[in-house]
Amino acid sequence: MTRCLLRNSDTEWFLFREPRAVLTARCIADVVPMLKTAETFVTGQEGYAAGYIAYEAAPAFDRALQTHAPGGLPLLMLGLFDAPQRLSEPPLTASANAQAANWRMTTGREQYIAHLANIREQIALGNTYQVNYTTRLTADRALDAAALFADIAADAPYAALLEFSGHSIVSASPELFFRLDGAGLRCEPMKGTAERGLTTETDKAQASTLQASTKNRAENVMITDMIRNDLGRVARPGSVTAASLYDLRKFPTVWQMTSSVTALSDSTISDIFAALFPSASITGAPKASSMQLIKRLEDTPRNVYTGAIGWIGPNRTAQFSVAIRTALIEHATKTATYGVGGGIVWDSIPDDEYRECLAKSRVLATTSDDRNFQLLETLRWTPDSGFHLLDYHLDRLVASADYFDFCCDRRSILAQLNAAMATATAAALRVRLTVTRAGIATITMQNLSLPGKHTVLHIAKKPIDTGSPFVYHKTTQRRLYNEALDDVGPADDVLLWNKSGEITESSIANVVVRFGNKWVTPPVHCGLLAGTERRHSLSVGKITEEVVTLEQLRAADEIGLINSVRGWYPAELAAE
């Protein structure tokens, strides 16, 4: 083990290096003895143990729990350390290497749906009530584990980067398996998922639908009850409590429903694992029969995926995550595997479950640029009128801050804008406002110059990805727009369009089109930013929303561009 980096809390990371020893279990019989050895070291040396326990280690704690035979990955690897280095931020590596991978799902849609039908048959027979069925994505190339961690995991509540000589593990887990602090023991099972909406409005609707879902609530309480029962095996009598139910947590691509169960316990770490492992949230109910079905339907071992990753410390402290959203990188074969799945019950809709897997895997498409961005607003200011459409700009800024979980104090931002303009003397200014995740605002300004001729629009070479939230929120993450401009070469501006052949926007403005005496603009669902000038023009009836195809645009009577800085200005299509 060369490095083990674990998020301990919202504000602290543990970095473990130079282990005294690395405990490795390659067979079931060695798992519990190795775990007890780690406990003995921690207790006797006031040290730490950190690493993982694979899903296939389950029979070590209960012979009734069936899994595939272990693959090449050890069932347990725990480094023994003196103490971790405590960091406020993780050391990150910026690299495009991780994103060059072509991830492929190993289970096709038809096979996935057939397996769900099999699970429903078993539910009908009374052999199970819920099964956490999973599949894999694979990448056939060497990945830089540190770069992949920076791209997909660094913001996760239980992020982990484990580097060994033969393999590396990158985990973006959002789920706590258990936390031990003295006698206090806490589990936070997750069950119930909804895809994030792309706009603030659709995102809130998705969250509300999940919160009210009878199916997801039933799943959640079923697994929470299992966790309560499992905790009862190691808890002081009467101490098991469901501290909260159906809490919603926001992640980059999904909403998750989480419950919290607490207990008081005097048991050892190995006894706690014997009672809880693997987590009921990634097996199903009942655990033993669900795991039998998982073994039959899933083609390969899960390895570290859905196992546990974490640390054991002095004075009865420990924290382990459920190893979901986790990639295993094999150095010798230059391959990587990432698991996705979900809980299947009688009323699960196969297409919905398949889409949920796709949503959970979308984190693999993120880059560090998708983390390291700022919110952006560009405003027009004049001495006579002040800021143009200021309330609309602040509305959008605050809504995007809520969507991305940025700190944003509207009153403070307004005060800073007004203070910045107190000494302005120019006739008209273009004011650029950026806000960081921590809520720090930066304001810059320059003299405003307006285009003196028709803007020539070059049609983008390829359709945009309308599934990216950065299309619908104004930020400094402008890769999509920059690439579209680069593709067309030197141009005034570029006209974007979606996979349905519908126009969306330009790189800096909303598009308005005249047919006869009617001006129209594409609706947001086509894939575009809801501009402030667009909002104003809609509110006063100057324009209406209407889908416009590329073919219709070519037959339009007039084309215009609108944004709050330049206002309304004419445009024309470049000759094709």
Secondary structure, DSSP 8 states (H G I E B T S, - for coil): --EEEEEEETTEEEEE-S-SEEEEE-SHHHHHHHHHHHHHHHHHHS-EEEEEE-GGGGGGT-TT-------SS-SEEEEEES--EEESS------STGGG---EESS-HHHHHHHHHHHHHHHHTTS-SEEEEEEEEEE-S---HHHHHHHHTTTSTEEEEEE-SSEEEEEEE--EEEEEETTEEEEE-EEEEEE--SSHHHHHHHHHHHHH-HHHHHHHHHHHHHHHHHHHTTS-TT--EEEEEEEEEE-SSEEEEEEEEEEE----HHHHHHHH-S-GGGTEESHHHHHHHHHHH-SS--TTTTSEEEEEETTTEEEEEE--SEEEEETTTTEEEEEEEEEE-TT--HHHHHHHHHHHHGGGG--GGGTS--EEEEEEEETTTEETTHHHHHHHHHHHHHHHT----HHHHHHHHHHHTTT--SSSEEEEEEE-TT--EEEEEEE-----S-EEEEE-SS---TT-GGGTS-BS--HHHHHHHHHH-S-SEEEEE-TTSBEEEESSSEEEEEETTEEEE--GGGT----HHHHHHHHTTS-EE---BHHHHHT-SEEEEEETTTEEEEEEE---
